[in-house]
Amino acid sequence: MKPQLIIVVGITGAGKSVIGKLIVKNRGFTFVDKDTVATELTEVILENLSPLKDKHERESSFYLEVVRPLAYESMLHIALENIELGNSVVVAAAFDEEIKNADFLEENEYMEAIRKLANIKVVHVHVDHSTLLKRLIARNEQRDSWKLANWDSYVKEVGSAKVQWNSALYKLLTFDNSDALPILYELKVKNLLNEI
């Protein structure tokens, strides 16, 4: 049986890592999280090589055009290596720019290789704005400063993002990760796992 690549996408604070880890715990897949793969290296690069010398900034052209693509390529390279070994993989990352590119699954060299070896499912994690705001404030990360300072613009920009990839190449699942009663949350998780 072919391995699976489960790509967990969604905006910052939606709970991609939490959902990814729930899938891994229940299915025994390999977990690859972009923050784990790249945060420390990203911060060193930004602090030492970025014109702004600010390890927390995530809005500059240097970050968006140089550092961010390296983080995604590294994460997808790790996923491909695991899939080549026959392991199913869960990747958790925003993919906020990538989901807008209809040809991403065909143009990205790692995704092209993965498509030949694995079945791809995308779990798009959604969250309501009040839950999102509460989570970003609670996690108190400096890299979220711009988002919080420009809240209305930020939620307007990211709130309508949809996966625009060729639907023949993957199966799309959605998960509402807004705060809910525990029994309702467990039911939502169970329904998601049944589709993986």
C-alpha positions in Angstrom: 0.0 0.0 0.0 1.3 3.5 -0.9 2.3 5.7 2.0 0.3 8.9 2.7 1.3 12.5 2.9 -1.0 14.4 5.2 -0.5 18.2 4.8 -2.0 20.1 7.7 -2.5 23.7 6.6 -4.1 26.8 8.3 -3.3 30.2 9.6 -1.0 30.9 12.5 -2.7 29.8 15.8 -5.3 27.6 14.1 -3.7 24.5 15.8 -2.0 22.8 12.9 0.6 21.2 15.1 -2.0 19.9 17.6 -4.1 18.3 14.9 -1.0 16.9 13.2 0.2 15.3 16.4 -3.3 13.8 17.0 -3.2 12.2 13.6 0.3 10.9 14.2 -0.5 9.5 17.6 -3.5 7.6 16.2 -2.0 6.4 13.0 1.7 6.0 13.8 2.9 8.3 11.0 6.1 10.4 11.0 5.5 14.0 12.1 7.3 17.0 10.4 6.5 20.4 11.7 7.9 23.5 9.9 8.5 25.3 13.2 10.5 22.5 14.6 12.5 22.1 11.4 13.3 25.7 10.8 12.6 28.2 13.6 16.1 28.2 15.2 17.9 28.4 11.9 15.4 31.0 10.6 16.1 33.2 13.7 19.9 32.9 13.3 19.7 33.9 9.6 17.4 36.8 10.3 19.4 38.1 13.2 22.7 37.9 11.3 21.9 38.3 7.6 18.7 40.2 7.4 18.9 44.0 6.7 16.7 44.5 9.8 18.8 42.2 12.1 15.6 41.2 13.8 15.2 37.4 14.4 11.4 37.8 15.0 10.3 39.7 11.9 8.3 37.7 9.3 7.1 40.4 7.0 10.3 41.7 5.2 11.1 40.7 1.6 14.3 39.1 2.9 12.3 36.7 5.0 9.6 36.1 2.4 11.9 35.7 -0.6 15.0 34.1 0.9 14.4 32.5 4.3 10.8 31.2 4.1 11.4 29.2 0.9 14.4 27.5 2.5 12.3 26.5 5.5 9.6 25.0 3.3 12.1 23.2 1.0 13.8 21.7 4.0 10.6 20.5 5.5 9.4 18.9 2.2 12.8 17.3 1.7 12.5 15.5 5.1 9.0 14.4 4.2 10.1 13.0 0.8 13.0 11.1 2.5 10.5 9.4 4.9 8.1 8.6 2.1 10.9 7.1 0.0 11.4 4.8 3.0 7.7 3.8 2.9 6.6 5.9 5.9 3.4 7.9 5.9 4.1 11.5 6.9 2.1 14.4 8.5 3.5 17.8 7.6 2.2 20.8 9.6 2.8 24.3 8.2 0.7 27.3 7.1 1.5 26.9 3.4 -0.3 30.3 3.2 1.4 31.3 0.0 1.7 27.9 -1.5 -2.1 27.1 -1.3 -2.7 30.1 -3.6 -0.6 28.6 -6.4 -2.8 26.2 -8.3 0.3 24.5 -9.8 2.2 24.0 -6.6 1.8 20.2 -6.5 3.2 20.0 -10.0 5.8 22.8 -9.9 7.5 22.1 -6.6 10.2 19.4 -7.1 9.6 17.7 -3.8 5.8 17.6 -4.2 6.2 16.3 -7.7 8.4 13.4 -6.4 6.0 12.8 -3.4 3.0 12.6 -5.7 4.6 9.6 -7.5 5.1 7.7 -4.3 2.3 8.7 -1.9 -1.4 9.5 -1.7 -1.9 13.2 -0.6 -4.5 14.5 1.7 -4.8 18.1 2.9 -6.4 18.9 6.3 -7.3 22.6 6.2 -7.6 23.7 9.9 -10.0 26.6 10.5 -10.6 28.5 13.7 -13.0 31.4 14.5 -11.5 34.8 15.1 -12.1 35.0 18.8 -10.4 31.7 19.4 -7.5 32.7 17.2 -7.0 36.0 19.0 -7.1 34.3 22.4 -4.5 31.7 21.2 -2.1 34.3 19.7 -2.2 36.4 22.9 -1.7 33.4 25.1 1.3 32.1 23.2 2.9 35.5 23.4 5.3 35.1 20.5 7.2 38.1 19.2 6.8 36.9 15.7 3.0 37.4 16.1 3.5 41.1 17.0 2.6 42.4 13.5 -0.5 40.2 13.3 -1.8 41.5 16.6 -0.9 45.1 15.9 -2.7 44.9 12.5 -5.5 42.5 13.6 -8.3 43.6 11.3 -6.1 43.6 8.2 -4.6 40.3 9.2 -7.8 38.4 9.6 -9.2 39.9 6.5 -6.2 38.8 4.5 -6.0 35.2 5.8 -9.6 34.5 6.6 -10.7 33.7 3.1 -7.6 31.6 2.1 -8.6 28.4 0.3 -6.5 25.6 -1.1 -6.4 26.2 -4.9 -4.3 23.1 -5.9 -5.5 20.7 -8.6 -8.2 18.8 -6.8 -7.5 15.6 -8.9 -4.1 15.4 -7.1 -5.2 15.3 -3.5 -8.2 14.8 -1.1 -9.2 17.9 0.9 -10.5 17.5 4.4 -11.5 20.4 6.7 -11.3 20.6 10.5 -12.9 23.3 12.7 -10.5 23.7 15.6 -12.4 26.5 17.3 -12.9 26.2 21.1 -15.6 23.6 21.8 -16.9 21.4 24.6 -14.5 18.4 25.1 -17.1 15.9 24.0 -17.8 17.8 20.8 -14.1 18.2 20.2 -13.5 14.5 20.6 -16.2 13.7 18.1 -14.7 16.1 15.6 -11.3 14.5 16.0 -12.8 11.0 15.6 -14.6 12.0 12.4 -11.3 13.4 11.0 -9.3 10.3 11.9 -11.9 8.2 10.1 -11.1 10.1 6.9 -7.3 9.7 7.1 
